[in-house]
């Protein structure tokens, strides 16, 4: 996957699991069955993005509800949700969900109604407007993660939930479309991608992709007084999802993708 946030919509069909995979809420999270279903979908992100991102959206919505309860009737703010798959899944569950996306190229042909073009550093929302603030695989694409997190916290009501996931740099997928060759250097990996595909890579380190690390991020989040960590875990790991994140060094490679569930603290 080049940028597994929300993808670019190519269809507005009803949600469907990838190749017969069950809806993620039908099996335990974490589980090997769930992880394999997601992995199979990820492998086909380029040729079947609709199936991939609809499955990922259902899985993410299940995780939000597991930590914060049903989203029906609640306000959900999807920051950087690309093609709107996450927003539409939350709406299917009865939430008042809104997409805020800074890059019009990510929206696809038919973004969700009410989509707002807005920078995640400066959301056009009042303080505490959201019950749930959601950000899937965006943090590694922003130059200033702490300012971005501050804005997510600002627009979340006290006691509300903040869902943040990101692909850490030393993950096997840290280089995105030119992974795992990023282990040998970003420029070398991008050059290899160009030779292999005949087209330039979508991501450039230091421009639209940044080396974000789990240990440093956890220390920074724990030092904040506006949020409390409810869970820090591997988003896709099939077992010991929280345990692997507690192992310094190992977690930077093994976690793959860090999921932070945060609770907005009272001011």
C-alpha positions, 0 to 999 in steps of 0.5 A: 500500500502506498498510503493506507489512509482512506485510499482514492474512491473508485466505487460507491458500492455497498461494503464487501469483505475481500474474497469472502473474508468475514466482517471483522466484527465477527471474529476476535481482535486480535486474532490470526484470522483477522490479521490474515484477512487484512494482509490478503486485502493489503496485497491487493490494494492497488488492483482492488482498492475498494475491497481493501479500504472497506475492510480496513474501515470496518476493522477500524470502526470496530476498534473505535467501538471496542474502546469507546462504545457505539458511535451511533448518534455521536460526532466523529471527525475523520482527519486525513481520511483520503477517499472517505471510506472511514467516514462512510463506515462511521455514517453507516453505523449511525454516526455524524461523521465528517471528513477533513482532508487537505489533499484534493488528489486523495479524495477520488471522484465522489467524496462523502457529502460535507467533506471539508478541505482543511489542514490537520494543523488547523481544523475549522472546528470549535474546541471539543466539537467531536466525540471521536477524533479519528486519524488513520495512517496520517501521522507519518505524513506530517512534518510536525506530529506534536502540533497535529496531535495537539489539534486532534486533542483540541477538537475532541471533547473532554472524555472523548476518544482519539484514535491515531495510527501510523506506520513507523519508519523501521516497520517493514512497511515504513518506506511505503511503496518502496519498502522494505528497501528503505532499510538501505536508504530512502534515496536508494529505495526510491531509485530502485522503485523508479527503475522497477516501475518506470515511474517516480515514487509517490512519497519522498522522505522529508517532504510527504513521508517522515521517519516517525519512531514508536519510542519517541512518539510514546515518550512525547504522548506520555508527557502531554497533559491534554491526553491520556493513553488508553492503549498503545498496541500494534494495529494489525498484530494477531497476538500480544498486540500491546506486549510487542509495543512494550519491548524497546528496539524490537517494537520498532520493527515488529509492531508494523503499525502503531495504534494509539487510543487516547482519552481527552483529558479535562482542561 
